[in-house]
């Protein structure tokens, strides 16, 4: 899972990147026009894995992970679209984390003079939409010529694609996003390769001042596949550089129950409709990333294609049931360990052992 961190210059993007990744990237790295991104992979916090590790004492411990890519600051509302170098990095991302400035700092001027996080969100949304519109307009011109030269099924498919693109164009011009538009199966298939920016899930991260760390924040972002998180970026970046013990003391002083990085990472993970099933034993305790509503036979393929190909059945126990029983042996005695077939829909936190034969 790759998530691109985007936002206007001086929004605190790189500070948030450091907070999420425990990194030490230079926060002024892009002031000289540098476009090379900061990249880091972090582990998805999961207390269930910690509990399983205490139970099984495995030789190996492997959480799920997520990659964050911190790209250069955007100008906001640029009708010519994003620079090609930036577009190259973010078009392949699975989702966006948009860092929005909601703090005043006389030493860090805002690009538009004053701080207004709602305006900044709208400005970045426009820039993403302009990039999508440019792609659509270019493709519609080509389709116009192709349709007149085609016949039969090929022509019919191009017409479906054209009509779907026109609907998206009208929606974007009306202030909607591609992710807000319902597409049927044929339309989704034909448009899958476009990687529209406004089709990607997005988490709006409101970067507040240190004194607002525990304040209330009333804001909703009314688009599909989106969410809102509030983070005091500077504090969280400091916490990320501390030892666990020192961080715990600091958070207690500030009245923080957990680092915002944990919450934001989990929200990033959830935003994509992802979840984890777990495997546990003396060799390894591990989280495996799958999409929600994945059947057992496909979940087995996340571990190895041979397990999916030779799938016989899955031995499954819910995490809470295993914790209540205390051991796998006791869970089996209690009848909470089940045998499930190929079509069983794996649930978040299921502990699975797949039986297979190839």
Rosetta blueprint (number, residue, H / E / L):
1 X L
2 X E
3 X E
4 X E
5 X E
6 X E
7 X L
8 X E
9 X L
10 X L
11 X L
12 X L
13 X H
14 X H
15 X H
16 X H
17 X H
18 X H
19 X H
20 X H
21 X H
22 X L
23 X L
24 X L
25 X L
26 X L
27 X L
28 X L
29 X L
30 X L
31 X L
32 X L
33 X L
34 X L
35 X L
36 X L
37 X L
38 X E
39 X E
40 X E
41 X E
42 X E
43 X E
44 X L
45 X L
46 X L
47 X H
48 X H
49 X H
50 X H
51 X H
52 X H
53 X H
54 X H
55 X H
56 X H
57 X L
58 X L
59 X L
60 X E
61 X E
62 X E
63 X L
64 X L
65 X E
66 X E
67 X E
68 X E
69 X E
70 X E
71 X L
72 X L
73 X L
74 X E
75 X L
76 X L
77 X L
78 X L
79 X L
80 X L
81 X L
82 X L
83 X L
84 X H
85 X H
86 X H
87 X H
88 X H
89 X H
90 X H
91 X L
92 X L
93 X L
94 X L
95 X E
96 X E
97 X E
98 X E
99 X E
100 X E
101 X E
102 X E
103 X L
104 X L
105 X L
106 X L
107 X L
108 X L
109 X L
110 X L
111 X L
112 X L
113 X L
114 X L
115 X L
116 X L
117 X H
118 X H
119 X H
120 X H
121 X H
122 X H
123 X H
124 X H
125 X H
126 X H
127 X H
128 X H
129 X H
130 X H
131 X H
132 X H
133 X H
134 X H
135 X H
136 X H
137 X H
138 X H
139 X H
140 X H
141 X H
142 X H
143 X H
144 X H
145 X H
146 X H
147 X H
148 X H
149 X H
150 X L
151 X L
152 X H
153 X H
154 X H
155 X H
156 X H
157 X H
158 X H
159 X H
160 X H
161 X H
162 X H
163 X H
164 X H
165 X H
166 X H
167 X H
168 X H
169 X H
170 X H
171 X H
172 X H
173 X H
174 X L
175 X L
176 X L
177 X L
178 X H
179 X H
180 X H
181 X L
182 X L
183 X L
184 X L
185 X H
186 X H
187 X H
188 X H
189 X H
190 X H
191 X H
192 X H
193 X H
194 X H
195 X L
196 X L
197 X H
198 X H
199 X H
200 X L
201 X E
202 X E
203 X E
204 X E
205 X E
206 X E
207 X E
208 X E
209 X L
210 X H
211 X H
212 X H
213 X L
214 X L
215 X L
216 X L
217 X L
218 X L
219 X L
220 X L
221 X L
222 X L
223 X L
224 X L
225 X L
226 X E
227 X E
228 X E
229 X E
230 X E
231 X E
232 X L
233 X H
234 X H
235 X H
236 X H
237 X H
238 X H
239 X H
240 X H
241 X L
242 X L
243 X L
244 X H
245 X H
246 X H
247 X H
248 X H
249 X H
250 X H
251 X H
252 X H
253 X H
254 X H
255 X L
256 X L
257 X L
258 X L
259 X L
260 X H
261 X H
262 X H
263 X H
264 X H
265 X H
266 X H
267 X H
268 X H
269 X H
270 X H
271 X H
272 X L
273 X L
274 X E
275 X E
276 X E
277 X E
278 X E
279 X E
280 X E
281 X L
282 X L
283 X L
284 X E
285 X E
286 X E
287 X E
288 X E
289 X E
290 X E
291 X E
292 X L
293 X L
294 X L
295 X E
296 X H
297 X H
298 X H
299 X H
300 X H
301 X H
302 X H
303 X H
304 X L
305 X H
306 X H
307 X H
308 X H
309 X H
310 X L
311 X E
312 X E
313 X E
314 X E
315 X E
316 X E
317 X E
318 X E
319 X H
320 X H
321 X H
322 X H
323 X H
324 X H
325 X H
326 X L
327 X L
328 X H
329 X H
330 X H
331 X H
332 X H
333 X H
334 X L
335 X L
336 X L
337 X L
338 X E
339 X E
340 X E
341 X L
342 X L
343 X L
344 X L
345 X E
346 X L
347 X L
348 X L
349 X L
350 X E
351 X E
352 X E
353 X E
354 X E
355 X E
356 X E
357 X L
358 X L
